[in-house]
Amino acid sequence: MAGLVNHSMRRDYILEGVVEGTARPAWCGRVFVATSRGGGRTDISGAPDCPDCISLIEKAKAHAAARERLESLRDELDRLTGTADLRTLADLGRIRERVTA
């Protein structure tokens, strides 16, 4: 079983593979048909997970978290700049510190 690994794919590809039998790419680029048994993964008993798939999944999660943080900061900035309060400049400075941290 040397060289065999379990691959993972995006969630939206799983249903397509299970229902329609469509081959879709795993995170690492390997193409396979998802089965209901594998749940969006190749299902090789005892094989390790594909390190490239795992790495790309972790990067996608980190990217999503950073995007959510940026959207939150943008919302806060919109709220602060919409006020005529003199403290706004100090608030903007604190936001800038958070973004660069």
C-alpha positions as CSV (number, residue, x, y, z in Angstrom):
1,M,0.0,0.0,0.0
2,A,3.0,2.2,-0.3
3,G,2.3,5.5,-2.0
4,L,-1.5,5.3,-1.5
5,V,-3.1,8.3,0.3
6,N,-6.7,9.5,0.9
7,H,-7.5,12.7,-1.0
8,S,-10.1,15.3,0.0
9,M,-12.3,17.5,-2.2
10,R,-14.4,20.7,-1.7
11,R,-17.8,20.1,-0.2
12,D,-19.7,21.4,-3.2
13,Y,-18.0,18.7,-5.3
14,I,-19.1,15.9,-3.1
15,L,-22.8,15.9,-3.9
16,E,-22.1,16.3,-7.6
17,G,-19.9,13.2,-7.5
18,V,-22.2,11.1,-5.4
19,V,-25.4,12.0,-7.3
20,E,-24.2,12.5,-10.9
21,G,-21.0,10.4,-10.8
22,T,-19.0,13.3,-12.0
23,A,-15.2,13.2,-11.5
24,R,-13.9,16.3,-9.7
25,P,-10.5,17.4,-8.5
26,A,-9.2,16.9,-5.0
27,W,-7.6,19.8,-3.3
28,C,-4.2,18.7,-4.5
29,G,-5.4,18.3,-8.1
30,R,-5.9,14.5,-8.4
31,V,-9.3,13.8,-10.1
32,F,-11.7,11.2,-8.7
33,V,-15.4,10.5,-8.3
34,A,-16.7,11.1,-4.7
35,T,-18.7,8.2,-3.3
36,S,-21.2,8.2,-0.5
37,R,-18.9,5.8,1.3
38,G,-15.9,8.1,1.2
39,G,-17.8,11.3,2.1
40,G,-15.7,13.4,-0.3
41,R,-12.5,11.5,0.2
42,T,-10.9,8.6,-1.5
43,D,-11.5,5.8,1.0
44,I,-8.4,3.6,1.3
45,S,-8.4,1.9,4.7
46,G,-5.2,2.5,6.6
47,A,-3.8,5.0,4.2
48,P,-2.7,8.4,5.4
49,D,-4.3,11.6,4.3
50,C,-2.8,13.4,1.4
51,P,-0.4,16.0,2.8
52,D,-1.0,18.4,-0.1
53,C,-4.8,18.2,0.4
54,I,-4.4,18.8,4.1
55,S,-2.1,21.8,3.6
56,L,-4.4,23.4,1.1
57,I,-7.4,22.9,3.3
58,E,-5.6,24.6,6.2
59,K,-4.6,27.5,4.0
60,A,-8.2,27.9,2.7
61,K,-9.5,28.0,6.3
62,A,-6.9,30.6,7.3
63,H,-7.8,32.6,4.2
64,A,-11.5,32.5,5.1
65,A,-10.8,33.6,8.7
66,A,-8.6,36.5,7.5
67,R,-11.4,37.5,5.0
68,E,-14.0,37.5,7.8
69,R,-11.7,39.6,10.0
70,L,-11.1,42.1,7.2
71,E,-14.9,42.4,6.6
72,S,-15.4,42.9,10.3
73,L,-12.8,45.7,10.4
74,R,-14.4,47.3,7.3
75,D,-17.8,47.3,9.0
76,E,-16.3,48.9,12.0
77,L,-14.5,51.5,9.9
78,D,-17.8,52.3,8.0
79,R,-19.6,52.7,11.4
80,L,-16.9,55.0,12.8
81,T,-16.5,57.2,9.7
82,G,-20.2,57.6,9.5
83,T,-20.2,59.5,12.8
84,A,-19.2,63.2,13.3
85,D,-17.5,62.4,16.6
86,L,-14.1,63.9,17.2
87,R,-12.9,60.6,18.7
88,T,-13.2,59.0,15.3
89,L,-9.5,59.6,14.4
90,A,-8.4,57.9,17.5
91,D,-10.7,54.9,16.8
92,L,-9.3,54.7,13.2
93,G,-5.8,54.6,14.7
94,R,-6.7,51.7,16.8
95,I,-8.2,49.9,13.8
96,R,-5.1,50.4,11.9
97,E,-3.0,48.9,14.7
98,R,-5.3,45.8,14.7
99,V,-4.9,45.4,10.9
100,T,-1.1,45.6,11.0
101,A,-0.9,43.3,14.0
